[in-house]
Amino acid sequence: MAHAFSSSYISCAFVLIYMFSFLSDTEGILAFQPSNALVTQSSLTTFLLGNVTDISLNLRTSSPSSTTGKLPPPSCAAESTQWLLTSEPVGKSALQIQLRLNRSLHLCGDNQTDTDCCSQPLCVLETLQLTACLKGKPQASMLIQARIFAFLFPTNLGSEHHTVIPNQVFQPLGACPCDLSPGACDIRCCCDKDCSPEDLKLFDSHCLPGPFGGHVSAIPDYQCSAGATGNVPDWFPFLCVMSPAENNPYLGLFYQGKTIVPKPAPSFQRPLLSAPLPTNEYRHGSPIFTLSDEYFIIPQNFLLGQCANNAPVAYLRNFNIKCVTSLNSCPNAPPLQTTPSDLSVQVKDGQGGLITVDVVDEVVFDLSKYVESTASINSPVGNGQVCRNVTLAMNYTFYWQGNGLTQITVTRTVGTFTLKSNVVVVARYSATFLNGLSTGESWSGSPGYQVGRPVIAGMVNTLGNDVRFLERTSLNIWQPVSDGLCSSAPMTPVLFGKNATSGCLLPISLYNLTQCTLLRETVAALQAALVPAKHVATIGNPDFQSLRDWVEIRFPEAKDSNTPMENTSGLCFGIPSHQHIHVSSFTAGVIGGVPQREIYAVHVSYTHSTWSFECGGGESLDCPDVGETQSFAVTSSVTFTDFPVYSGPPKTRFQINFTEYDCDRNDVCWPELAFPITRYYTGEPYSQSLAKGLILVFCFIAASVLGNPWRQIRQVWSSVFL
């Protein structure tokens, strides 16, 4: 696009060149191009434009006045300088002028045998005034600021060391690609480790730019930046291409730094699996490491409930488990036999430091909760083997802040029992992460929800001063265990993105089915206990002080009961036996490659059932005992629906019917005919593109008015009226 846009100014450029030449020839204006310059090398080329006949050049040093601070006016008085001045005519109205430093730029060595060397790191720092004179009178002048540093040569010049450059297809360039000389300082390579601080001061303000630590490749002739260093024609600014220096064709396929991962050759050897290297900071779910870079372990459940004694502890993940072990003899190894020194280990805190686990011992005498064999709970009697100080529980508390740990404490519960026969020991292990008064899993994402984290719910609470805040709670479903009865079944939180269905059994007698209203209220109360909140957080880290991060739960509207009257005992209609929670969410964005999901609606609905008591004959009237019970299922479920979000505007009828004019579905885009002067063009500032576009329009109009077609039209027009 830059080539097409620049080439459109060809006709206008020739018009401007012609106008400039006409003014120069008729009025005799003299001007230096450029009008001032900054010299950082030993040579400079400039041009004098205008009538250069009988023009003489004068070069002299210039310094500001000590009283006024201003530079002296141009002068034709001759003065000796350290620069050689040569000139050469270019055409009839231009003079090419070249300045070259007439001295050495070598930095003096220790012996200083060379008298024409630079004793200071900075060789030339002066201001020059170049004046064009006609018969001893100044006609034009330009200021030249010379700031040239000494040349620094490596001490091991001529070394045969070679730098091995890796294949960039598989491995990108190093951190300092301009370091081309091993063991020597490369000029203007500021990342070269071989350069001393004194060396860097010589070129710290002239470091090589570009992707290789310096733009070492040649600048293309068509690039606008080439006009600042070479002799370019006047029309060059209108036709050059504006492009970043990093976008250089000499870099080829390595411009974006992409590499290709080589495919490994097939191997029949067994791969060696190693533990991941410990990171400096802990993140949610990452393992915790000890001083020796080993996993910090606590017994945990896995798969179908088995216990792993060497399970690593994950950061900010709480657990509370039981491990059942059958003993034929007293334990003599961890985890059932531990000492305070075994547990008091040093753990990395995630911030570069270490913390030591604090051990607190607790002795229990009532072992009914830990030892299931009642025959072995008594005091040591008879010939039974006595197992002393058996570790029955270890409760860890991890205090955290940010991405690190601040303190770890463990409460070790020990007990003594007599081993007369096989004994079943139920050991308990837990890990709780605390940050102040909140647990480690207080958030379910930051900011959006993450799959597998609990859905955060809240109940509005009003303080005495009318300040409203939300108390945290959760949405729940049943978690049937053991006998599966609702009276003993606990609740488990609803996890974001996890669809689930569960339930429990409610024992109902024939007498309960004679009081259907009370039965409906009882089942409804059980279901309502699963959803105690009125609001749900839309994000994983909501603000509990306001309602802007919360959405209200939609419950079914209360309606007049249309439940038919039960004419027979043992039959009840309209029992809310199933509760369904539907959570609607959408993906708000992606942070670090992780989708951030938000909740925008939660709807709770109920499914009503008819419960009837069945006896031997199939009817409740045949039941001999009204106290006999039957189990009825009370179920709950949760479903998550993630709706896609399309933020773009809807397609117009023009885009639907006329595909050939749609820029998104066609290679030819007619609406972008004036693309360079629209806001969508970002190759240069909008003001510049608009100004160049208007100049282009003016040139076309001028060419049309002054060109041959318009002259023929005027002749025809004149002949018609004559």
N, C-alpha and C positions, 0 to 999 in steps of 0.2 A: 504493500500500500504506500510505503514511503517513496519507492521509486516512481510509482504512477503519479503521486501527488507532486513530487519535485519536477518531473519531466513536463508537467503541464505549464511551467513557467518559462519555457524556452523562448516563445515569441515575445513575452514581456521583457525578458532579459536583454534581447538584442535591441529592443526599442530604447531601454535605459542606457545601454552602452553607446548607442548612437547619440543620444542627447548629451551624455557626459563628454564624449569626444568633441561634439560641436561647441559646448561651453568652454572646453579647455583651449581649443584653437582660436576662438574669437576673443575671449576676455583675457587670456594670458595668466590664469590663476596658477600659482605654484603651491603644492601641498605634498607633504610627506605621507607615505602610506606604509606602515601605520604611523599615527601621529606621535606615539610614544611606545617604548618597548622595555621589557625586562630581560636582560641577558644573563643566562646561567651557563653559557658555553663560551668557547674562545672565539667564536665568529658570529656575525650578525649580517643579514641581508635585508635591505629596505629599498624603497622606490621613491623617487621624486617625480611627481606628475605635473604636467603643464608645459609651458614654453621654456625649455631648458637651454636655449641658445645663449651663449656667453655667460653661463652660470658657473660660479666657482663654489667649492665646498670648503667649509672651515669646521674643524673639530677641536673642542676645548673642554676642559673639566669645569664643572660648575658646582658651587657650594652655596648654601643659603647664607644670607647676611646675619651676622651675630646680633644686630640691633632690631631689624625688622623681621627676620626669619624668612624673607622672600628670596627667590632665585634671581640672579641678575638678568637683565634683558639680553636678547640675542646680540651677538657681536661678530664682526668679521675680522677682528684682530687675531693674528696667527699665534698659536701656542703649541708647545711640544707636549705630546702625550705618548703613552705606551701602546697606542693602537695604530695600525696601518690602515689608511683610507684609500680605497680604489673605487672607480666608477666606470660604467660602461653604458653607452646609449642603447635604449631599447625602443626602436621606432623613432618617430619624430617628436613625440611629446612625453617621453618617459626616460628616466635615468636610473639604472640599477646601481645601487651603492652597496659596497661590502666592507665591513669592518672586521679586522682580524687582530687578535692580541699578539703583540710582538715581544713575548717573553715566555719563560718556561713555567709550567704549572706543577712541577714535581715538588713534593714536600721534602725539605732538607733532611738528610740523615744525621746520625750521631756525630760523624767527623766533620760534616759541613764543608767538604772540599769544593763542592760546586757553588760558585758565587751567584749563579743565576737560578736559584731555587727559592721556594717559599719557606720562610722561617716560621710563619704562623699558619695554623690550619686553614684560615680564610685568606685566599690569595688576593682577590680583587674585590673591593667594595667602594665604588665611586659612582658619581653621576656625571654623565657626558651630555654636551649640548652640540648637536649637529645643525649647522646653519647654512642655508643656500644664499649666496651673495651675488649681487649684480652691481658692478662698478663700485665695490666696496660698501654697498648698503644691504642690510639683511632683508630678504624677501620671504623666507619661511624657515622654520626651525622645528626640531623635535628633541625631546628629552629621552635619554637612554640610561636606565638604572642597571649598572653592572654589579652582579653578585655571583662570583665564581669561586668555587671551592678548589682546594689543592687536590691533585691526583694522588691516590694512595695505592701503592703497589704491594702485593704480597711478598713476604720475606722468603718464601720457598718457591719463587718463580721458576718455572721449568720442572716442577715435580711431575712424576709420572703416575701419580695416583689418578684413578679413574672413578667417576661416579656412575654407579649402576642404576639406571632408571628402570623401574619395573614396568611391566606391560599394563598400561592404563585400562585395557579392556576388562581386566579382572581386578585391578587394584588402582585406586585413584592416586593422584599425585600427593606427595607428602605435605607436611604442615608448612614447609618453607621451600617451595619449588625453585625459587631464584637462588638458592644456595647451590651453586654449580661447581665451586672449587673446594675440595675437602681440605680442612685445616687452614683455610685462608678466608679473609674477609672479602665478600663480594660487594662492590660499590653499589650503593643505593638499595641494597637488600637488607632491610631493617630487621628481618626475622632471622638473619644469619647468626648462629650461636658463636661463630668464630670472631665476630666483631666485638671489640672492646667498647666500653662506654665512651672513650675518647674518639674511637672511630665513628661511632654512631652520631656523634655531635656534628661531624662533617656533612652528613646528608640526611639528618633526621627530618628536615622539612621537604626533602625531595625523594622520598621513598618511592620505589617502583609501584605504580598502581596496577590494578587488574587482577585476574583470577590466579595467576601464578606468583603472586607476591610482587609482581611487576609486569607491565604490559610489554613483554619482551617481543611479541610478534609485531610485524609491520602494520601500520595503520592503513586500511584500504584507501585508495585514491579518491573514492567517491564519498567518504565519510567527512562530515562537517569538521570534525576535530583535526583533520589533516590541513585545513587552511591556516591554522595557527603556527605551523612549523615549516611550511613550504611555500614556494612561489606559486600562487594560484591566480587565475584570472578574476576580473571584477564580477563576472556573472556566477562565480562559484557558489556564493551563499544561496542563490536561488535554486540551484540544481543539486546540491549536496544532499546526502541522506543523514538524517539525525537518528542515531542509534547508540545504545550504551556501549562503552568500551569493551565490556565483557562479551557482547554478542559479536564475535570476530570470526570470520570464516576460516582463519588459520587454526582455530582450535578444533574444528571439525566436530566429531561425535562426542568429544569430551567437554562440551560447553556446559551442560547441566550437571556434570559430575556423576552421571549414572554409570554403574558398573554391572557386569554380568557375572552371576555366580556360577563358577564352573561346576559341571555335573560330575559327581564323584564316580569313579570307576567301580564296577560291581566287585563285591568282596564277599567271601563266604566265611570270614572270621567273625567271631562273636564281638559285638560292639561293647566297649567299656563304658558303663554308666557311672557317672560321678555326681556327687551332690552339687547343687548350684552354689556358686560363689556368694558369700554373704554380702549384702548391700549395706551402705552406710546408714540409710534411713529405713525404718520399718513402715510398711504400708499395709492396708487391710488385707489379711489373708496370707501375708508373707511369713515364713518361719522365723522363729527367734533363735539366735545363736549364742553359744557360750564363749568364754575367753579363747578356747582352743578351736574355734570355728566349727564346732559340732552343734547338732540340733539340741535345743533344750526340750527334753522329753518328759511327758506325763502319760500314764496309761489312759487309753481312750478306746471307744468302740469303733468297729468298722464292719462293713459288709452286713452280715445277718445278726450282729450283736456280739460277735466275739471281741475279746479285749486284746489290744496290742500294747505290750509293755513299753515299747520304744517309739511311740507315736510323737512326732514333733508338735509343738504348740504353735498355733497360728495367731498372729497379732490381731487383737480386737475381736476374737471369736470366743465367746463364752461356751462352756459345756459343763454338764453335771451328769456323770455316768456311774454305773455300778459294774463291778467285775466280780463274777462268781468263780471261786476256785475251790476244788475238792482236794483236801489234804489227807495224806496218809502218815505224814511225819511233819515235824515242825519246820517251818520255812527258814532258810538260812541265806537267802539272797533277795535283792530288791525285786518287786516293790513291796512285798509283805514283810521284809526284814530290812529296815533302814536305820541309819544313825543321823544325828543332826549334822555331822560333818559331811555326810554324803549329799544332803539336801542343800547345804550352805555353799552353793557354787557361785562363781562370778559369771554374770550375763552381760552381753553387750547391750547398752541402752539405746542404740540406734543414732546417737549423736556424737559418736567418737569416744565415749567413756564407758566405764564399767560400773555395775551395781552388784551387790552381794545379796543373796536371798536370805531374809530373816526367818528363822525357824522358831515356832512357838509350839511346845509340846502340850498335849492334853491327854490325860489318862481317864479311861472310862471303865466302870465296873459292871454296868448293865450291858451285857453283850448280846441281848436278844435281837437288836437291830443289825448286828454284824455276823453272828454265828447262828446258823439255822438248826444245828444239832443241839437240842436242849440238854442232852446227856453230858455235853462237854462244857457247859457254861459254869458248872459249879466250881468251887475252890479245889485246888490240887489235893486229891485223896487217892488212896489205893496205889496201884502200880502204873497208872496212866502217865504218859509223857506230858510234861508241863512245857507249854510254849509261852515264853515270856516276851513282853514288849513287842507284840506283833503289830505291824502298822495296818490299822483298819481303815483309815481315811487320811487323805491329804487334800486340803482345801487351799488353793492358791489364790492370791489376790494381786493383780497387776495394776499398778497406778501408772497412768500414761499422760502425756502432754504432747500434742502435735504428732510428730512422727517418731517419738521416742518414749522410753520407759523412765520413770523416776524412782520407783520403788517396787520391790516384790516381797511379799510375805506369804508364808505357808504355815498352816495349822496342821500339825501331825498328831493324829489320834491313835493312841496305842492301847493295847489291852492284853491280859494274860488269861489263858484258858488251858484246860487239861484235855489232852488228845487221847480219848479212850478207844475211839473207832474212827471211821471216816467222818471228817468234819467238812461242812460246806461253809466257806467264809465269803461274805458279801462285802467286799471292799468298795469304798466310795471315793471318787476323785472328782474334783471340780476346778474350774478356772474362771475367774471373774475379773474383767477389766473395768477399772473405775477411773473416771476423770472428774474429780470433785465429788458430786453427789449423783452423777449420771453414769450409767454403764457404758462399756466400750462400744456396744452396738446401738448407741442412741440415735444415730442417723442411718438412713437407708439409701443414701446417695448424696452427692454434692455436685450440682444442685439436683439433678434429676434422679428418679428412682433407678436402682440397679436390680436386675433380675435375681430373685432369690432372697431379697431383703424384705423384712416385715413392712406391711402397709401401716403407716402412722395415722392413727385416729385421735380425736380430741373431744373432750366435753367442756363446754363453756362454763366457766366459774366466775362469779362476780364477787369482788371484794366489798368490804364495807364502804369504801370511798367511791363506789361505782366504777372501779377499774376492772375491765374484763380481761381475762386471760384463759388459756385453754390448758386443761390437764391432760396429759398424754395417756392414751389407752390404745387398744388395738382391736381390729376385727378378727373374729375367731371362728373356727369350725371345730367339730368334735374330733377327739383323738381317742378312739376306743382302745382300751388295754384290758388285760385280765379277763374278767367276766363280760365286759362290754356293756354294762349297765350304765344308764345315764347318771345314776347317783354317784358312781365312782369314776366315770370317764372324765379326764381333764380336757381342757381346751388348748388348741394350738393356734398360734397367730397365722393369719393369711399372709402368704409370701407373694411378693409382687411378681407377676408373670407366670405363676404356677397355678394351673387349674387343678382343683381337687374336689373330691366328693367323699364324705365320711358320715358316720351316724352312730347311734347308740340305741340300746333297747330299753323300753319303758315297761315294767311289769304293770298290767292292768287286770283288775278283778272284775267279776260280773257286777259287783256292787258299784264300782266306779263308773261302769257304763250306764248305770241308771241316773247318774248326775252329769249329763253331757255338758252343761254350761260350765260347771266347775272343771271338768276335764279339759275343755277347750282353753280355759284360762291358764290351767297348769302347763299344758304343752306350749302355749304362746309365751308364757314366762320363761320356759326353758330356751325357746328359740331367741327371745329378746336378750337373754343373757349373753348370747354370742356376739351381739352388736350393741354394746352399751353406749356407743358414741353417737353424736349427731353430725359430726363433721369429719372429713378425711383430708389429710394434707395433700396438696397437689404436687409437691416436690419432696425430695428426700431429706432436706434440712429446713423445715419450715420455721417461721417466726411464731412463737407461742403467745406473743403479746398483741397480735392483731389477726384479723380474719382475711388478709389479702392473699395468704398462701393456703387457704382452706376452701373446700367446697362442701356444701351441705348434702347429706345423704338423703336420697329420695325414698321414702317409705310408701307402701300402698295406702291410699286414702281410706279413712274409716267410713264404712257404709252401713246402712241399716241391715241387720241380720235377716237374710231371706232363707235361713236354714229351716227346712221343714220340721215339723214337730215329730218327735220320735214316739211312735205308737207302741212299739214293743221294747222291752228291756233288752239290754245287751247289744244295742245298735245306736251309734252316734255319728252324725253327719258333720261335715265342715271342720274336721280336726286339722290344724295347720302343721301337718307332719313333716313338711319339707320346706326349708328356707334356702333361697338362692340369692347369692350376692354377685351382681354383675358390675365389673369395674371397666370403664372405658378410658383409654389412654391414647396418647399420641407422642411421637418422637419430636421433641422440640429442637434438637440439634445434636452435634457430635463434639465432644471435648476429648482431645488426646486419643481419638479413634474409638471412644466408648460412647454409644448412643445415650442421650439424656432423655428419659421418658417422663412425662407428666400425666397426672390423672386429672380429667376434667369432668367426670360424672361417675357416681356410684348409685346403683339402684338395688333395693332389696325387695324381693317378691316372695310370696308363699304359695305353696301347692296344698290344697285341702284334700283330705281323704276321708273315707268312711270306715270307721272301725266297728267291727262286729265280733262278738264272742262266739267261738265255735266249740261245741262239746261233742260228745260221741255221735249223736244223731245229726249234727250239723246245725242245730238250732239252740239258741241260748236257753229256751224253756226246758230243754232236756238236761241241763246242768244240775246235778244234785247239790253241789256246794257253791254258795254265792261267794265264798272267800277264795275260791280257786283263781289263780292268776294265769294270764298269758302275756307274752312279750310282743310289743308292737314297736316298729322301727320309727325313730325320730332322726331324720337325716338333714344334712346341710351340705351345700356345694358353693363353689366360687368359680367364676369364669372371667378371664381377662380378654379384652378385645382392643387391639392396637389399630387405630384408624390412621391411614396415610394423610398427610397434610400437604396440600398443593397451594403454595403461596402466590403463584403467578396469576395474572388476570385471565379470565376466560377468553377463549378464542372468539374473534369476531366472525361474522358471516362472510366477510371478504376473505379472511384467512382460510375458512372452510371450503368455499366455493372456488376460489382462484388460487390454486396451489402453485401455479407458475410464478406468482408474484410474492409468495411467502418466502422470506429470507431463511427461515428455519428448515424448509423442506425443498429448497431449490438452490442449485449452484449459482444461478443468475439472480441477483437481487436488485431490481429496478428501484425500489424505494431508497436504496443507499447510493444513488447516483451522485448525490452531493454529500457523501460521507465525510470528506475532509473538513467541511465547515459545519459539521454537526457536533453535538456534545459527545457522541459515541467515539469520536476520533481522539485518542490519547497519545498520539506520537509526539505532540508538542503542545504548549499552552493554547487554550482555546482562543485567546486574543490574537496570538500570532497567526494561527490557521485562518481565522476570520479575516484578518487584515490581508493576508496573502490571497485569500479567495476573492476579496473585493478588488485587489490590484489586478488579478487575473481577468475578472469581469470587465474592468476598465480597459485593459489591453485589447480584449476581444472587440469591445465597442469601438475603440479607436482604430483598430485594424479594419473593421467593417466600414467605418465612415471614410477613412482615407484610402482604402484599398480600391482595386480595379472594379469589383462588382458595384460598389456604391457610385463610382464615377460614371459607369454606364447607365445606372438608374437615373442619375441627375441629367445626363444628356438626353435620355428618352423623355424625361419629365419636361425639360426645357423645350424640346422639339414639339411636344404635344401642345404646349401653351402658345408657342410661337405660331 
